[in-house]
Amino acid sequence: MAELSSVFGANWVNEARVQIASERRPRLAQSSISSEIGVAGRAAGQNEFLPNGLDETTTQLIDNVTFSTGDWTLKGGMDLQGFEYLNQFFRKQNGQWSFSTYNAAFQWAQGLPLSTGATPGSITFQQGVSDVNGYISFKSRYDSVYLQGQYSGLLQKRLLLSLGARYTREAYDDNPRPNPKFQGLDRADNNSTIDPRIGFTYDLLGNQKTMIRGGYGVFTSNDSDLIVSNTMFA
């Protein structure tokens, strides 16, 4: 991360920051038994969706400008974020055994035919197959710009009002692996929004010790990129 703060004359201040962050979030298998084993609705062994993991790289550029004169303060800036993901979500990669009854599991473990014993049952096995070896590379962007104004000259300078708005845009690369099962729903649409905010601070006794604050705003968060990329494995 690199940060630069600059002062231009008596009225202008600029703060800029560049950051590149990398994070790995592995989830290991919770059992030494490689396969998931289900017997009469009860599960044992390794969960069929483990191990999995997500490698995330974020590139961020932030720049904020502040202009002050008299009772006025104006702020504006941008926050540009780019995300790159390497998502591993390989379901049933080590196989999943399912036994309809305890007797079926016992007979199978003993190497006996299922007809042996009073309560026969069924056995099924599923093995996950992936033409991308369980990995998906995925990119997205989340950019925003804002403008805010504050005025502190009301009621003998005991009341400060603020008004602002933030514009955000979320954008996705083309789907690297379209899933026909989802009929186009396996990726989020590019979206943009404008979120207004308004607030106030009132010095109740005029001694800067008792403050009343309030405000209203709309705040929009980005979609979960992990959910979008997980659909590419189905």
Sine and cosine of phi, psi and omega as CSV:
sin_phi,cos_phi,sin_psi,cos_psi,sin_omega,cos_omega
0.00,0.00,0.64,-0.77,0.06,-1.00
-0.76,-0.65,0.67,-0.74,-0.05,-1.00
-0.71,-0.70,0.63,-0.78,0.00,-1.00
-0.70,-0.72,0.83,-0.56,0.07,-1.00
-0.92,-0.38,0.77,-0.64,-0.07,-1.00
-0.76,-0.65,0.59,-0.80,0.06,-1.00
-0.88,-0.48,0.81,-0.58,-0.01,-1.00
-0.89,-0.45,0.97,-0.22,-0.01,-1.00
0.93,0.37,-0.43,-0.90,-0.07,-1.00
-1.00,-0.06,-0.11,0.99,-0.14,-0.99
-0.87,-0.50,-0.32,0.95,-0.17,-0.99
-0.91,-0.41,0.71,-0.71,0.11,-0.99
-0.72,-0.69,0.71,-0.71,0.02,-1.00
-0.79,-0.61,0.71,-0.71,0.06,-1.00
-0.82,-0.57,0.82,-0.58,-0.01,-1.00
-0.80,-0.60,0.61,-0.79,0.00,-1.00
-0.58,-0.81,0.71,-0.71,0.08,-1.00
-0.86,-0.51,0.74,-0.67,-0.06,-1.00
-0.63,-0.78,0.71,-0.70,0.13,-0.99
-0.83,-0.57,0.87,-0.49,-0.07,-1.00
-0.80,-0.60,0.62,-0.79,0.04,-1.00
-0.78,-0.63,0.73,-0.68,-0.03,-1.00
-0.67,-0.75,0.71,-0.70,0.07,-1.00
-0.94,-0.35,0.74,-0.67,-0.02,-1.00
-0.80,-0.61,0.97,0.24,0.01,-1.00
-0.98,0.20,0.51,-0.86,0.12,-0.99
-0.81,-0.58,0.93,-0.38,-0.10,-1.00
-1.00,0.08,0.32,-0.95,0.06,-1.00
-0.91,0.42,0.62,-0.78,-0.05,-1.00
-1.00,-0.01,0.02,1.00,-0.05,-1.00
-0.58,-0.81,0.51,-0.86,0.05,-1.00
-0.98,0.19,-0.24,0.97,0.08,-1.00
-0.97,0.25,0.84,-0.55,-0.19,-0.98
-0.94,0.33,-0.54,0.84,-0.07,-1.00
-0.97,-0.24,0.40,-0.92,0.17,-0.99
-1.00,0.08,0.71,-0.70,-0.04,-1.00
-0.84,-0.54,0.85,-0.53,0.04,-1.00
-0.91,-0.43,0.78,-0.62,0.00,-1.00
-0.80,-0.60,0.90,-0.43,0.05,-1.00
0.78,0.63,0.68,0.74,0.05,-1.00
1.00,0.04,-0.07,1.00,0.03,-1.00
-0.96,-0.28,0.67,-0.75,-0.11,-0.99
-0.95,-0.31,0.54,-0.84,0.07,-1.00
-0.54,-0.84,0.17,-0.99,0.00,-1.00
0.99,0.15,-0.43,-0.90,-0.09,-1.00
-1.00,0.09,0.75,-0.66,0.09,-1.00
-0.85,0.53,0.68,-0.74,-0.13,-0.99
-0.92,0.40,-0.27,0.96,0.01,-1.00
-0.99,-0.15,0.10,0.99,0.02,-1.00
-0.92,-0.40,0.46,-0.89,-0.10,1.00
-0.97,0.22,0.40,-0.91,0.13,-0.99
-0.58,-0.82,0.02,-1.00,-0.03,-1.00
-0.05,-1.00,0.25,-0.97,-0.02,-1.00
-0.65,-0.76,0.82,-0.57,0.14,-0.99
-0.97,-0.23,0.84,-0.55,-0.07,-1.00
-0.83,-0.55,0.76,-0.65,0.09,-1.00
-0.86,-0.52,0.82,-0.58,-0.04,-1.00
-0.89,-0.46,0.76,-0.65,0.13,-0.99
-0.91,-0.42,0.82,-0.58,-0.12,-0.99
-0.72,-0.69,0.70,-0.71,0.09,-1.00
-0.81,-0.58,0.86,-0.51,-0.01,-1.00
-0.85,-0.53,0.70,-0.71,0.09,-1.00
-0.61,-0.79,0.81,-0.59,-0.01,-1.00
-0.81,-0.58,0.75,-0.66,0.01,-1.00
-0.88,-0.47,0.73,-0.69,0.02,-1.00
-0.83,-0.56,0.76,-0.65,0.05,-1.00
-0.85,-0.52,0.80,-0.60,-0.03,-1.00
-0.81,-0.59,0.70,-0.71,0.10,-1.00
-0.41,-0.91,0.84,-0.54,-0.01,-1.00
0.86,0.51,-0.80,-0.60,0.01,-1.00
-1.00,0.00,0.10,1.00,-0.06,-1.00
-0.96,-0.27,0.62,-0.78,0.16,-0.99
-0.70,-0.72,0.84,-0.55,0.02,-1.00
-0.90,-0.43,0.71,-0.70,0.01,-1.00
-0.77,-0.63,0.56,-0.83,0.08,-1.00
-0.44,-0.90,0.41,-0.91,0.00,-1.00
-0.02,-1.00,-0.07,-1.00,-0.02,-1.00
-0.59,-0.80,0.43,-0.90,0.06,-1.00
-0.66,-0.75,0.97,-0.24,-0.06,-1.00
-0.96,-0.30,0.85,-0.53,-0.07,-1.00
-0.79,-0.61,0.75,-0.66,0.10,-1.00
-0.87,-0.49,0.69,-0.72,-0.07,-1.00
-0.84,-0.54,0.68,-0.73,0.13,-0.99
-0.80,-0.60,0.76,-0.65,-0.07,-1.00
-0.84,-0.54,0.59,-0.81,0.26,-0.97
-0.84,-0.55,0.97,-0.25,-0.15,-0.99
-0.96,-0.27,0.82,-0.57,0.09,-1.00
-0.95,-0.30,0.88,-0.48,0.00,-1.00
-0.51,-0.86,0.97,0.26,-0.13,-0.99
-0.98,-0.21,0.99,-0.14,-0.03,-1.00
-0.98,0.20,0.61,-0.79,0.02,-1.00
0.85,0.53,0.53,0.85,-0.04,-1.00
-0.92,0.38,-0.46,0.89,0.03,-1.00
-0.95,-0.31,0.21,0.98,0.07,-1.00
1.00,0.02,0.43,-0.90,0.00,-1.00
-0.69,-0.73,0.88,-0.47,0.05,-1.00
-0.99,-0.15,0.68,-0.73,0.04,-1.00
-0.75,-0.66,0.82,-0.57,0.04,-1.00
-0.90,-0.43,0.80,-0.60,-0.07,-1.00
-0.95,0.33,-0.45,0.89,-0.02,-1.00
-0.66,-0.75,0.31,-0.95,0.09,-1.00
-0.91,0.40,-0.56,0.83,0.02,-1.00
-0.90,0.43,-0.62,0.79,0.03,-1.00
-0.89,0.45,-0.67,0.75,0.03,-1.00
-0.90,0.43,-0.66,0.75,0.00,-1.00
-0.90,0.43,-0.72,0.69,-0.02,-1.00
-0.89,0.45,-0.64,0.77,0.02,-1.00
-0.91,0.42,-0.68,0.74,0.00,-1.00
-0.90,0.44,-0.52,0.85,0.01,-1.00
-1.00,0.07,-0.08,1.00,-0.02,-1.00
0.96,0.27,0.40,0.92,-0.03,-1.00
-0.98,-0.18,0.42,-0.91,0.08,-1.00
-0.92,0.40,0.47,-0.88,-0.07,-1.00
-0.91,0.40,-0.33,0.94,0.00,-1.00
-0.95,0.31,-0.25,0.97,0.01,-1.00
-0.95,0.31,0.73,-0.69,0.03,-1.00
0.98,-0.19,0.19,-0.98,-0.10,-0.99
-0.98,0.20,-0.46,0.89,-0.08,-1.00
-0.84,-0.55,1.00,-0.03,0.04,-1.00
-0.94,0.35,0.21,-0.98,0.01,-1.00
-0.41,-0.91,-0.16,-0.99,-0.04,-1.00
-0.84,-0.54,0.39,-0.92,0.02,-1.00
-0.77,-0.64,0.73,-0.68,0.11,-0.99
-0.77,-0.63,0.52,-0.86,0.04,-1.00
-0.71,-0.70,0.74,-0.67,0.05,-1.00
-0.83,-0.56,0.71,-0.71,0.02,-1.00
-0.86,-0.52,0.80,-0.60,0.04,-1.00
-0.95,0.33,0.63,-0.78,0.03,-1.00
-0.77,-0.63,0.74,-0.68,-0.01,-1.00
-0.67,-0.75,0.80,-0.60,0.04,-1.00
-0.99,0.16,-0.05,1.00,0.07,-1.00
-0.90,-0.44,0.28,0.96,0.01,-1.00
0.85,0.53,0.49,0.87,0.08,-1.00
0.98,0.17,0.22,0.98,-0.03,-1.00
-0.86,-0.52,0.65,-0.76,0.09,-1.00
-0.79,-0.62,0.77,-0.64,0.11,-0.99
-0.99,-0.12,0.74,-0.67,-0.20,-0.98
-0.55,-0.84,0.62,-0.78,-0.02,-1.00
-0.76,-0.66,0.49,-0.87,0.11,-0.99
-0.43,-0.90,0.21,-0.98,0.05,-1.00
-0.73,-0.68,0.52,-0.85,0.08,-1.00
-0.62,-0.79,0.98,-0.20,-0.10,-0.99
-0.90,-0.44,0.55,-0.84,0.02,-1.00
-0.52,-0.85,0.49,-0.87,0.14,-0.99
-0.73,-0.68,0.49,-0.87,-0.04,-1.00
-0.60,-0.80,0.34,-0.94,0.09,-1.00
-0.61,-0.80,0.73,-0.68,-0.06,-1.00
-0.63,-0.78,0.65,-0.76,0.06,-1.00
-0.82,-0.58,0.63,-0.78,0.03,-1.00
-0.78,-0.63,0.64,-0.77,0.04,-1.00
-0.75,-0.66,0.81,-0.59,-0.10,-0.99
-0.89,-0.46,0.34,0.94,-0.10,-1.00
-0.99,-0.17,0.22,0.98,-0.05,-1.00
-1.00,-0.06,0.48,-0.88,0.08,-1.00
0.76,0.65,0.84,0.54,0.01,-1.00
0.83,0.56,0.61,0.79,0.04,-1.00
0.89,0.45,0.44,0.90,0.08,-1.00
-0.99,-0.11,-0.20,0.98,-0.02,-1.00
-0.89,-0.45,0.81,-0.58,0.05,-1.00
-0.91,-0.41,0.80,-0.60,0.04,-1.00
-0.93,-0.37,0.59,-0.81,0.04,-1.00
-0.70,-0.71,0.59,-0.81,-0.01,-1.00
-0.58,-0.82,0.71,-0.71,-0.01,-1.00
-0.33,-0.95,0.05,-1.00,0.03,-1.00
-0.44,-0.90,0.52,-0.86,0.03,-1.00
-0.79,-0.61,0.74,-0.67,0.07,-1.00
-0.96,-0.28,0.79,-0.61,0.01,-1.00
-0.81,-0.59,0.52,-0.86,0.05,-1.00
-0.65,-0.76,0.77,-0.64,0.05,-1.00
-0.92,-0.40,0.78,-0.62,-0.09,-1.00
-0.72,-0.70,0.56,-0.83,-0.02,-1.00
-0.84,-0.54,0.55,-0.84,0.17,-0.98
-0.93,0.36,0.21,-0.98,0.11,-0.99
-0.87,0.49,0.54,-0.84,-0.01,-1.00
-0.90,0.43,0.88,-0.48,-0.01,-1.00
-0.95,0.31,-0.25,0.97,-0.03,-1.00
-0.51,-0.86,0.98,0.19,-0.02,-1.00
-0.84,0.54,0.61,-0.79,0.00,-1.00
-0.93,-0.36,0.94,-0.33,-0.05,-1.00
-0.89,0.45,-0.35,0.94,0.00,-1.00
-0.91,0.41,-0.44,0.90,-0.07,-1.00
-0.99,-0.14,-0.07,1.00,0.10,-0.99
0.77,0.64,0.76,0.64,0.05,-1.00
1.00,0.03,-0.08,1.00,-0.01,-1.00
-1.00,0.00,0.10,0.99,-0.04,-1.00
-1.00,0.04,0.28,0.96,0.17,-0.99
-0.47,-0.88,0.58,-0.81,0.01,-1.00
-0.98,0.21,0.46,-0.89,0.06,-1.00
-0.97,0.25,0.40,-0.92,0.17,-0.99
-0.93,0.36,0.75,-0.67,-0.08,-1.00
-0.76,-0.65,0.45,-0.89,0.11,-0.99
-0.60,-0.80,0.42,-0.91,-0.03,-1.00
-0.41,-0.91,0.40,-0.92,0.11,-0.99
-0.88,-0.48,0.85,-0.52,-0.05,-1.00
-0.94,-0.35,0.91,-0.41,0.04,-1.00
-1.00,0.09,0.47,-0.88,0.08,-1.00
-0.62,-0.78,0.59,-0.81,0.08,-1.00
-0.59,-0.80,0.59,-0.81,-0.02,-1.00
-0.39,-0.92,0.19,-0.98,0.03,-1.00
-0.52,-0.85,0.40,-0.92,0.14,-0.99
-0.71,-0.71,0.80,-0.60,-0.05,-1.00
-0.84,-0.54,0.81,-0.58,0.06,-1.00
-0.99,0.13,0.98,-0.19,-0.19,-0.98
-0.88,0.47,-0.70,0.71,-0.06,-1.00
-0.96,-0.27,-0.02,1.00,0.02,-1.00
0.97,0.24,0.22,0.97,-0.01,-1.00
-0.91,-0.42,0.18,0.98,0.04,-1.00
0.87,0.48,0.47,0.88,0.04,-1.00
-0.92,-0.39,-0.50,0.86,0.00,-1.00
-0.87,-0.49,0.93,-0.37,-0.08,-1.00
-0.90,-0.44,0.66,-0.76,0.14,-0.99
-0.93,-0.37,0.82,-0.57,-0.03,-1.00
-0.83,-0.56,0.54,-0.84,0.06,-1.00
-0.36,-0.93,0.21,-0.98,0.00,-1.00
0.06,-1.00,0.13,-0.99,0.02,-1.00
-0.54,-0.84,0.64,-0.77,0.02,-1.00
-0.32,-0.95,0.31,-0.95,0.10,-0.99
-0.94,-0.35,0.77,-0.64,-0.05,-1.00
-0.80,-0.60,0.83,-0.56,-0.04,-1.00
-0.92,-0.40,0.77,-0.64,0.06,-1.00
-0.96,-0.27,0.31,-0.95,-0.03,-1.00
-0.99,0.17,0.31,-0.95,0.05,-1.00
-0.94,0.35,0.35,-0.94,0.06,-1.00
-0.98,0.19,0.95,-0.32,-0.02,-1.00
-0.91,0.41,-0.48,0.88,-0.01,-1.00
-0.90,0.44,-0.64,0.77,0.02,-1.00
-0.90,0.44,-0.65,0.76,-0.01,-1.00
-0.89,0.45,-0.71,0.70,-0.07,-1.00
-0.96,0.28,-0.47,0.88,0.01,-1.00
-0.89,0.45,-0.48,0.88,0.00,-1.00
-0.91,0.41,-0.33,0.94,-0.04,-1.00
-0.96,0.27,-0.18,0.98,0.01,-1.00
-1.00,-0.07,-0.32,0.95,-0.15,-0.99
-0.91,0.41,0.00,0.00,0.00,0.00
